[in-house]
Amino acid sequence: MTKKIRTYSSKLALSDFTARLSAKWRLRTLPTAPEAPAKQTERHAAMEAILAQLVSYPTVTGNTEAIHDAFGYIEAYLTERGMYCKRIEHDSTESLIATTRRTKKPKLFLAGHLDVVSGPSRMFTLREEAGKFYGRGVLDMKCSIAAFMQVVDSLSGDLKAYDFGLMISSDEEAGGDAGVGYLADQGYLADVCVIPDGGDDWQVQTHAKGYLFLSLAAEGKATHASRPWDGKSAIEMMMGALQDIKALFPKPTPETDTFNFGKISGGNTINQIAGHAEALVDVRVINEARKAALLRSIEDICERHNVQLTLVSQGVTVEVDITEPHIADFVSIVSDVTGLNITGSRTMGTSDLRFLIAKGIPCISYYPLGGGHHSADEWLDKTAFHQSYDILMRYVAQQTATGKKGKP
C-alpha cells in the first residue's frame, strides 16, 4: 500500500503584507485538506495552516530576515484580532509582546520561541504522514505558537473579557538572554506562564538541569616538530586538562552530571609544535550546589595545567512543584483532555522558563506527543497538536476570564 503523504502550502490571506511574505518563503504549494462543515474541522484546518506558515519561515537562529518577517506575520494576525502588539529589539534580537489589554503584567503569559536549529530546506515545508506532522520546529516549538494564535482567533470577538498575553522570542536556541531574559528584566511578568518547551508527552516538567558553557585556551611555545625540546605543546597542555575534567564525571545517566567536549582546535601544521589550543566544554548539572563545586574543580584543573578558563554562560537548575495551584489546575485539564496520568518529568536540556522562575513566576512546561527535535526527523502527533488548543483554551478561560470588558 502506498503511504499517504501530504504537504501543506503556507497561505493565510491576512493582508497584502502576509501575502508578500508567504510568496517569499513558500517552498512548494500543494492542495490543502478538503473543507468540512463542522466548526471543529474548520478550526483544525485553520490551525494547521498557521503551523504550515510558521514552518515555512526558515527562522534559524541568526537568520534575522526570516525572523523579522515571521514576526511581521504573527503581529499582523494578532493585531487584526484585537491584540495590543509591541515589537521589542534588544542586542539585535527581536521579540513580540501581545496582550488583550495595555499592560506589562497580564494574569497569564503564553510564551514561546520562534527560532529553530538548522535543517535541510525540505524541512521548511510542513508534511503530514500517517497522523504525524514533519518539519523544522513542528515540536520545538512552532506548534505551540500556532495553538496560541488559534486561541486568540477563537476569542477575538470578546478578547477584552480575558486578561492574557503572548510572549514570543527569537534567541532561545542561543541562550535566551536577549529575549525572555531581557523581557523579564523589563517587567513583562504574569501570575503564571505556560511555556511548552520541555517535558515529553504532556508530562509537565518538574526538573531541568543547569549548565555551564566553558571556553578553555592554552598557550605553549611553537617550534619545529623535529626539536620538541625547544617548544611546549599547547595541545598536550589542553589534553591534560580535558582528561582531568573528564575524570570528574561518572558514567552519564539522566540522573547524573554530564559533560561534552563540543570543540577542540589547535596548531597550524603537522611539522610544528602547537603554540595555541582551544576547547569548548558543555557541563550539565543536577543542582546548584553541584554546579558551584564542579566549577571550582575545573578552575583548579585549568590552573594546574596552565590553561586559561572563561565562563561563557551559565543557567540555573529548575525545580517545579506541580502541586502549586496554577500548575495543578493545568495538570487537571491535561489529564481530562488526554486521559493521561500527569506525574511530571525530568528535562535534560534547558529553556527560557528559568528566567521567569527566577522572578517567582510559576511556569508550566511540556511538549505534546512528538519527537526528534533538533534532528532531521522532527515530528508532531496530529491529535496532540489539536489537543494543545483544547487544553490552552480551557486554561486561558479558567485563569483569565474576568466576566467584563477590560479597559483599552
Secondary structure as GFF3:
##gff-version 3
##sequence-region A 1 408
A	DSSP	beta_strand	5	7	.	.	.	ID=ss1
A	DSSP	alpha_helix	16	25	.	.	.	ID=ss2
A	DSSP	alpha_helix	39	56	.	.	.	ID=ss3
A	DSSP	alpha_helix	64	80	.	.	.	ID=ss4
A	DSSP	beta_strand	84	90	.	.	.	ID=ss5
A	DSSP	beta_strand	93	99	.	.	.	ID=ss6
A	DSSP	beta_strand	108	113	.	.	.	ID=ss7
A	DSSP	three_ten_helix	121	124	.	.	.	ID=ss8
A	DSSP	beta_strand	127	129	.	.	.	ID=ss9
A	DSSP	beta_strand	132	134	.	.	.	ID=ss10
A	DSSP	alpha_helix	142	155	.	.	.	ID=ss11
A	DSSP	three_ten_helix	156	161	.	.	.	ID=ss12
A	DSSP	beta_strand	164	169	.	.	.	ID=ss13
A	DSSP	three_ten_helix	172	174	.	.	.	ID=ss14
A	DSSP	pi_helix	177	181	.	.	.	ID=ss15
A	DSSP	alpha_helix	182	185	.	.	.	ID=ss16
A	DSSP	beta_strand	192	194	.	.	.	ID=ss17
A	DSSP	three_ten_helix	200	202	.	.	.	ID=ss18
A	DSSP	beta_strand	205	208	.	.	.	ID=ss19
A	DSSP	beta_strand	210	219	.	.	.	ID=ss20
A	DSSP	three_ten_helix	228	230	.	.	.	ID=ss21
A	DSSP	alpha_helix	234	246	.	.	.	ID=ss22
A	DSSP	beta_strand	258	266	.	.	.	ID=ss23
A	DSSP	beta_strand	276	285	.	.	.	ID=ss24
A	DSSP	alpha_helix	288	304	.	.	.	ID=ss25
A	DSSP	beta_strand	307	315	.	.	.	ID=ss26
A	DSSP	beta_strand	318	319	.	.	.	ID=ss27
A	DSSP	alpha_helix	325	338	.	.	.	ID=ss28
A	DSSP	beta_strand	345	347	.	.	.	ID=ss29
A	DSSP	alpha_helix	353	357	.	.	.	ID=ss30
A	DSSP	beta_strand	363	364	.	.	.	ID=ss31
A	DSSP	beta_strand	370	371	.	.	.	ID=ss32
A	DSSP	beta_strand	379	381	.	.	.	ID=ss33
A	DSSP	alpha_helix	382	400	.	.	.	ID=ss34
###
